[in-house]
Amino acid sequence: MASGKTETTFQAVRRHLRNGYVILTERGIVALYGAAMRELAKIVDSPVGAFLAPKDIFKDGPELVRAQGLRVAFGAVLRQVAAEYDPPLGRSRNPVNAEARASAIRYHYTYELLKPDGVAPSRRPVNDVDYALEIPFAYAPRPGFKGPVAAVIHVFYPEVLPLILEKLDNIPCAVDLFLSSDAEEKIAQISADTSNWSKGRVEIRRLPNRGRDIGAKFVGFRDVYDRYEIFLHLHTKRSPHGGEPLARWRDYLIDNLFGTPEIAASNLSLFDDPQIGIVFPQHLFELRGVLNWGYDYNLARKLMRRIGVSIDKNLVLEFPSGSMFWGRSAAIGPLLEAGLEYSDFPEERGQIDGTLAHAIERCVLMAAESRGYEWLKVVRRDLYPVQKTVLPVTAPADIAQHRLKVYQPCLAGVDIELAPFARTLKETRPIPVYPSRSARARLNLIVPTINPEQTFGGVATALRLFRQIGDALGDDFDRRIIVTDAEIEQAAYRNFPGFVPAPFAASLDEAGRTIVDASEREGGRLDLRKDDVFVATAWWTAEFALGFESERRRFFGGSRPFVYVIQDDEPNFYGWSSKFVMAEATYRYPEDTIAIINSEELFDLMTGKYRFRAAFCLPYQTNERVAAMLRPTPKERIILVYGRPTVMRNAFELICASLCRWQQRDPIRASRWRILFLGEEFEAPLAYPVQNADLGGKATLEVYADWLNRASVGVSLMVSPHPSYPPLEMAEAGLLTIANDFPGKSLAKRCPDIVSLNRLDIQTLADAIEDAVAKMEPQIGKPGSLRALDSPQSSHHPLASPEDIAALLRAGAEQTEQKPDAITASALR
């Protein structure tokens, strides 16, 4: 039985001392300290995972401890220290995202299901990043809306009504009053108080005090909203259960809604933006500690299901606490159309929580968002103590800029936490999105990396197709590259002239061609336009494309297909596993997917297994730059090996074992042959004990073409249905090339100089290498002959024409638009 080799304690100490000496002499004592902290993080928790700055321990630490435990929290602090003191051993940070990191919205949240008292906890922004517009604005707005406004007022305490009426006079347009109460004597008092109302009509209804002001607004006056574009929800609020801290709540709400003519005009002018559905005051500061689901979550979930929206407690909870707000009637349509009746509300017993009315209060903004509307919060600076969160409005342009901080959608997921069980699925870590106001269409490529040393055939193909489809779409479409996995190196940006680096953050989204580094998820959001369409490659980027389209549809309505560049049968990369089924699932969206399938062999396989909206074949073509540099050149004793240890399907281990076996049994001939590994950088010991081996790494096209001209034998395996480009390029350059068969694939059909093995083991491959070397010996020193490959293409392989694909995308983008119907909103794939 083979036994593994284990490092002793003495060997580990010696290794750490040696590494420490290198760091100390090369990078100094500060870097050594950072490296030590990272090693300690490995012992305590893990070398990778969450980061927690020491200054945030008391603010964010408790949440991390509750969510993942003390070891993870301690490890997070150590990793952060390592990152700050020794960046090479910590985490590098793209400076393009520096501002986004600094202004990121942070949240209080726990995955606990219930608090000890039975309350469902909520996700809420922390106090110092919960923003509101300052009112009144610093300029004099002139609202485009000229009225009338419907003021819907539930008057349980008639003695408060005169104060409200006095303040309503501040509104700069007609105001029609719709008042309700539950007793005749109150009705009489209301009638007397409103007898001199001169700003509009007055209608008084006697309604049961069931559901309090919520029942009156959404049931008793349900018929009113069809006649008014803008309304104002009010009630004669008292909060006897809250004691002294809540004594000023009613006045606080009124003052922030229409307390002065300037405030009323400022708030009303916000509805000049047709996307704004609700405007409400920032929360009374004394309430901030109790802004949660309370005992209302199940009621809220049932209500939202009733209007066709699925929620979970991990979404951001935001609502107009106190239930007084400005609104657009269309924005509360889902609640008005839900068929609520007074019988749905419990009888009044002085409840302070756990009723349908409390649940509706928490659902108002989500209902508005389900129809594509947004909301904004406002506050007077002198009424709110966290001054930095009160954003001054000195000009109309400030509103658009401040919206990016104030409006944090309730139905858009923001949880980017990578749970311990999901560390093997890190590619799928969610990317939060944000609704853009840009009206321009845009083509988006979602790709794992654009760094030159990581850009192999698949990424290069996707980039080329993105460019070609973009050219076919023309100047009507902007372009954006979204990088999901590898942090973008600064040198990589230079390979995309005309594109500008854009922070991974909500923005005004005005640039025409951008590159977004979304590899660092913390605090970021991806702008999502009404006419965004996506190109994906690699299964997890297809999962992102489906999720982005789901969110885009919820924000803006309509439906868009996406382009899926399928470059292999990816589920089989992973064996029977979570990744297998997740990758395979991305092929099962037949109405959403325009498939571009790389190679004729793969096209036949994938279209035989799956249905697509449209499917195109991308046939093999020699790289034009490489082809231009190929020429008859005297052949040398060189075996060119496509060797990528990190890509299992390239069978690096099998190739090395076979080379070693051939060399050991034919040492005299093998000693004259040089072996060159190309494809990616790796440490030389990985190829040991293969002899005469050189590492070419990821060669430039010029260097690669030179080796193709000089080499005599090629070895390139691909344990998948994709033919792979290197063996075809080797064969075209005149190398006797060894590859492998796979169900549906035999490269010998493309070229007789390709030895395509139908049995792949060490002995068979070693024999093939020995035979190839023997056959090429007589050709050494003679100019090689370039080969033309046959194509297995047939009439059932529709070619991937950029013009045809662009036409399909354009047709999707030109579909009739409408406000989105209520849809499942928490379906972030």
Buried (B, 14 or more C-beta within 10 A) or exposed (E): EEEEEEEEEEEEEEEEEEEBEEBBEEBEEEBBBBBBBBBBBEEBBBBBBBBBBEEBBEBBBEBBBBBBEEEBBBBBBBBBBBBBBBBBBBBEBBEBBEEBBEBBBBBBBBBEEEEEEEBBBBBBBBBEBBBBBBBBBEBEBEBEBEBBBBBBBBBBBBEBBEEBBEBBEBBBBEBBBBBBBBEEEBBEBBEEBBEEBEBBEBBBEEBBBBBBBBBBBBBBBBEBBEEBBBBBBBBBBBBEEBEEEBBBBBBBBBBBBBBBBBBBBBBBBBBBBEBBBBBBBBBBBBBBEEBBBBBBBEBBBEBBEBBBBBBEBBBBBBBBBBBBBBBBBBBBBBBBEBEBEEEBBEEBEEBEBBBBBBBBBBBBBBBBBBBBBBBBBBBBEEBBEBEEBBBEBEEEEBBEEBBBBBBBBBBBBBBBBBEEEEEEBEBBBBBBBBBBBBEBBBBBBBBBBBBEBBBBBBBEBBBBBBBBBBBBBEEEBBBBBBBBBBBBBEEBBEEBEEBEBBBBBBBBBEBBBBBBBBBBBBBBBBBBBBBBBBBBBBBBBBBBBBBBBBBBBBBBBBEBBBBBBBBBBBBBBBEEEEBBEBBBBBBEBEEBBBBBBBBBBBBBBBBEEBEBBBBBBBBBEBBEEBBEBBEEBEBBBBBBBBBBBEBBBBBBEBBBBBBBBBBEEBEEBBEEBBBBBBBBEBEEEBBEEBBBBEBBEBBEEEEBBBBBBBBBBBBBBBBBBBBBBBBBBBBBBBBBBBBBBBEBBBBBBBBEBBBBBEEBEBEBBBBBBBBBBEBBEEBBEEEBEBBEBEEBBEEEBEEBEBEBBBEBBBEBBEEEEEEBBBBBBBEBB
